[in-house]
């Protein structure tokens, strides 16, 4: 049963029959997005966009705080219980020094094709800013709003992991950071663990390879013969080796060593050190744990076969979560989409987001679709109509109260 109510004195309840859409300034919204998108902010380089956003939020009379990690928390007073809106300021690697934003007549905005656009996640930030402008400009009744803008989401939500949670009080959060069609609600996201493997062999001269233990052979056997789970395991589980390198112990693992350093050295020794960095993600924790154990066994068996050793370590990156379609929070989101005339779709994601980290701290976070498509690619683009709908969604959202 829906446990949320529409607040009095909202645009939805007014007697003049005005719609929220009429109050959204489409031109202003687009210009805000284009301004934000034109600021390169790859993970770890969010200082400039954080400053621009601080200025914009303060002009809308929000109180903005920056935590020790560089995340921004902005607050707008209201009535009832707080609602949190979270978006990330960073992008993946830009692909160039300048982002040239192209505004086309087809209702789409993209870059000139030499870089990403960065709509992931600046479309959501622009929609949030437009929502605030409409709320303030029309003196609308609304819930208290807490806006959390994180750093380094694209590198396993490091900003959210280091967020100063003493700055927020909201227990419900919406994150628009999904490249599916508008109106999609993410009901689940995976557990995500990383693994590191150090393979120890025995060096010898390459003219007498039988006297050594080649770590390359161990790596190859683990994958091909011992059948290390790799790639798509099933609909809910994936395994990946992101990086691997090998060479002589003391050389390839020395401080400050580069690839150029390594390839300049002699090539007449059998490598005795191999390093593998990877991850496993799954919607089911039991599946994730079994895959990690299978990976460890594959490398251990391969090392035993050749007379080497391994050291296998695991670290949790994020816990997974699952929502039921009948959850009151989910039903409220469904009701807003339906009011917009949108067909609601549900999605089970194999990708993570800041929601995974927020859930660990007791904040019920739900990810919905945004206005961008082809994220992380130079062909990334933004659908203008979806951007307007997202701003409309946020305005409706802050007028619902438990």
HUHU-V795612 format. One record per run of one state. SS is the DSSP state (helix for helix, strand for strand, loop for the rest). FROM is the first residue (numbers start at 1). LEN is the number of residues. If there is no record, write none. Layout:
# HUHU-V795612
ss/from/len
SS/FROM/LEN
SS/FROM/LEN
This chain:
# HUHU-V795612
ss/from/len
loop/1/4
strand/5/2
loop/7/4
helix/11/3
loop/14/6
helix/20/4
loop/24/2
helix/26/12
loop/38/4
strand/42/1
loop/43/4
helix/47/13
loop/60/3
strand/63/4
loop/67/5
strand/72/5
loop/77/6
strand/83/6
loop/89/2
strand/91/1
loop/92/9
strand/101/3
loop/104/4
strand/108/4
loop/112/7
helix/119/19
loop/138/7
strand/145/6
loop/151/7
helix/158/4
loop/162/3
helix/165/3
loop/168/4
strand/172/5
loop/177/7
strand/184/6
loop/190/1
strand/191/10
loop/201/1
strand/202/1
loop/203/2
strand/205/1
helix/206/6
loop/212/1
strand/213/1
loop/214/1
helix/215/10
loop/225/6
strand/231/4
loop/235/2
strand/237/11
loop/248/11
helix/259/5
loop/264/5
strand/269/1
loop/270/3
strand/273/10
loop/283/2
helix/285/22
loop/307/2
strand/309/10
loop/319/2
strand/321/2
loop/323/5
helix/328/12
loop/340/5
strand/345/4
loop/349/5
helix/354/7
loop/361/3
strand/364/5
loop/369/3
strand/372/2
loop/374/7
strand/381/3
helix/384/14
loop/398/2
strand/400/2
loop/402/1
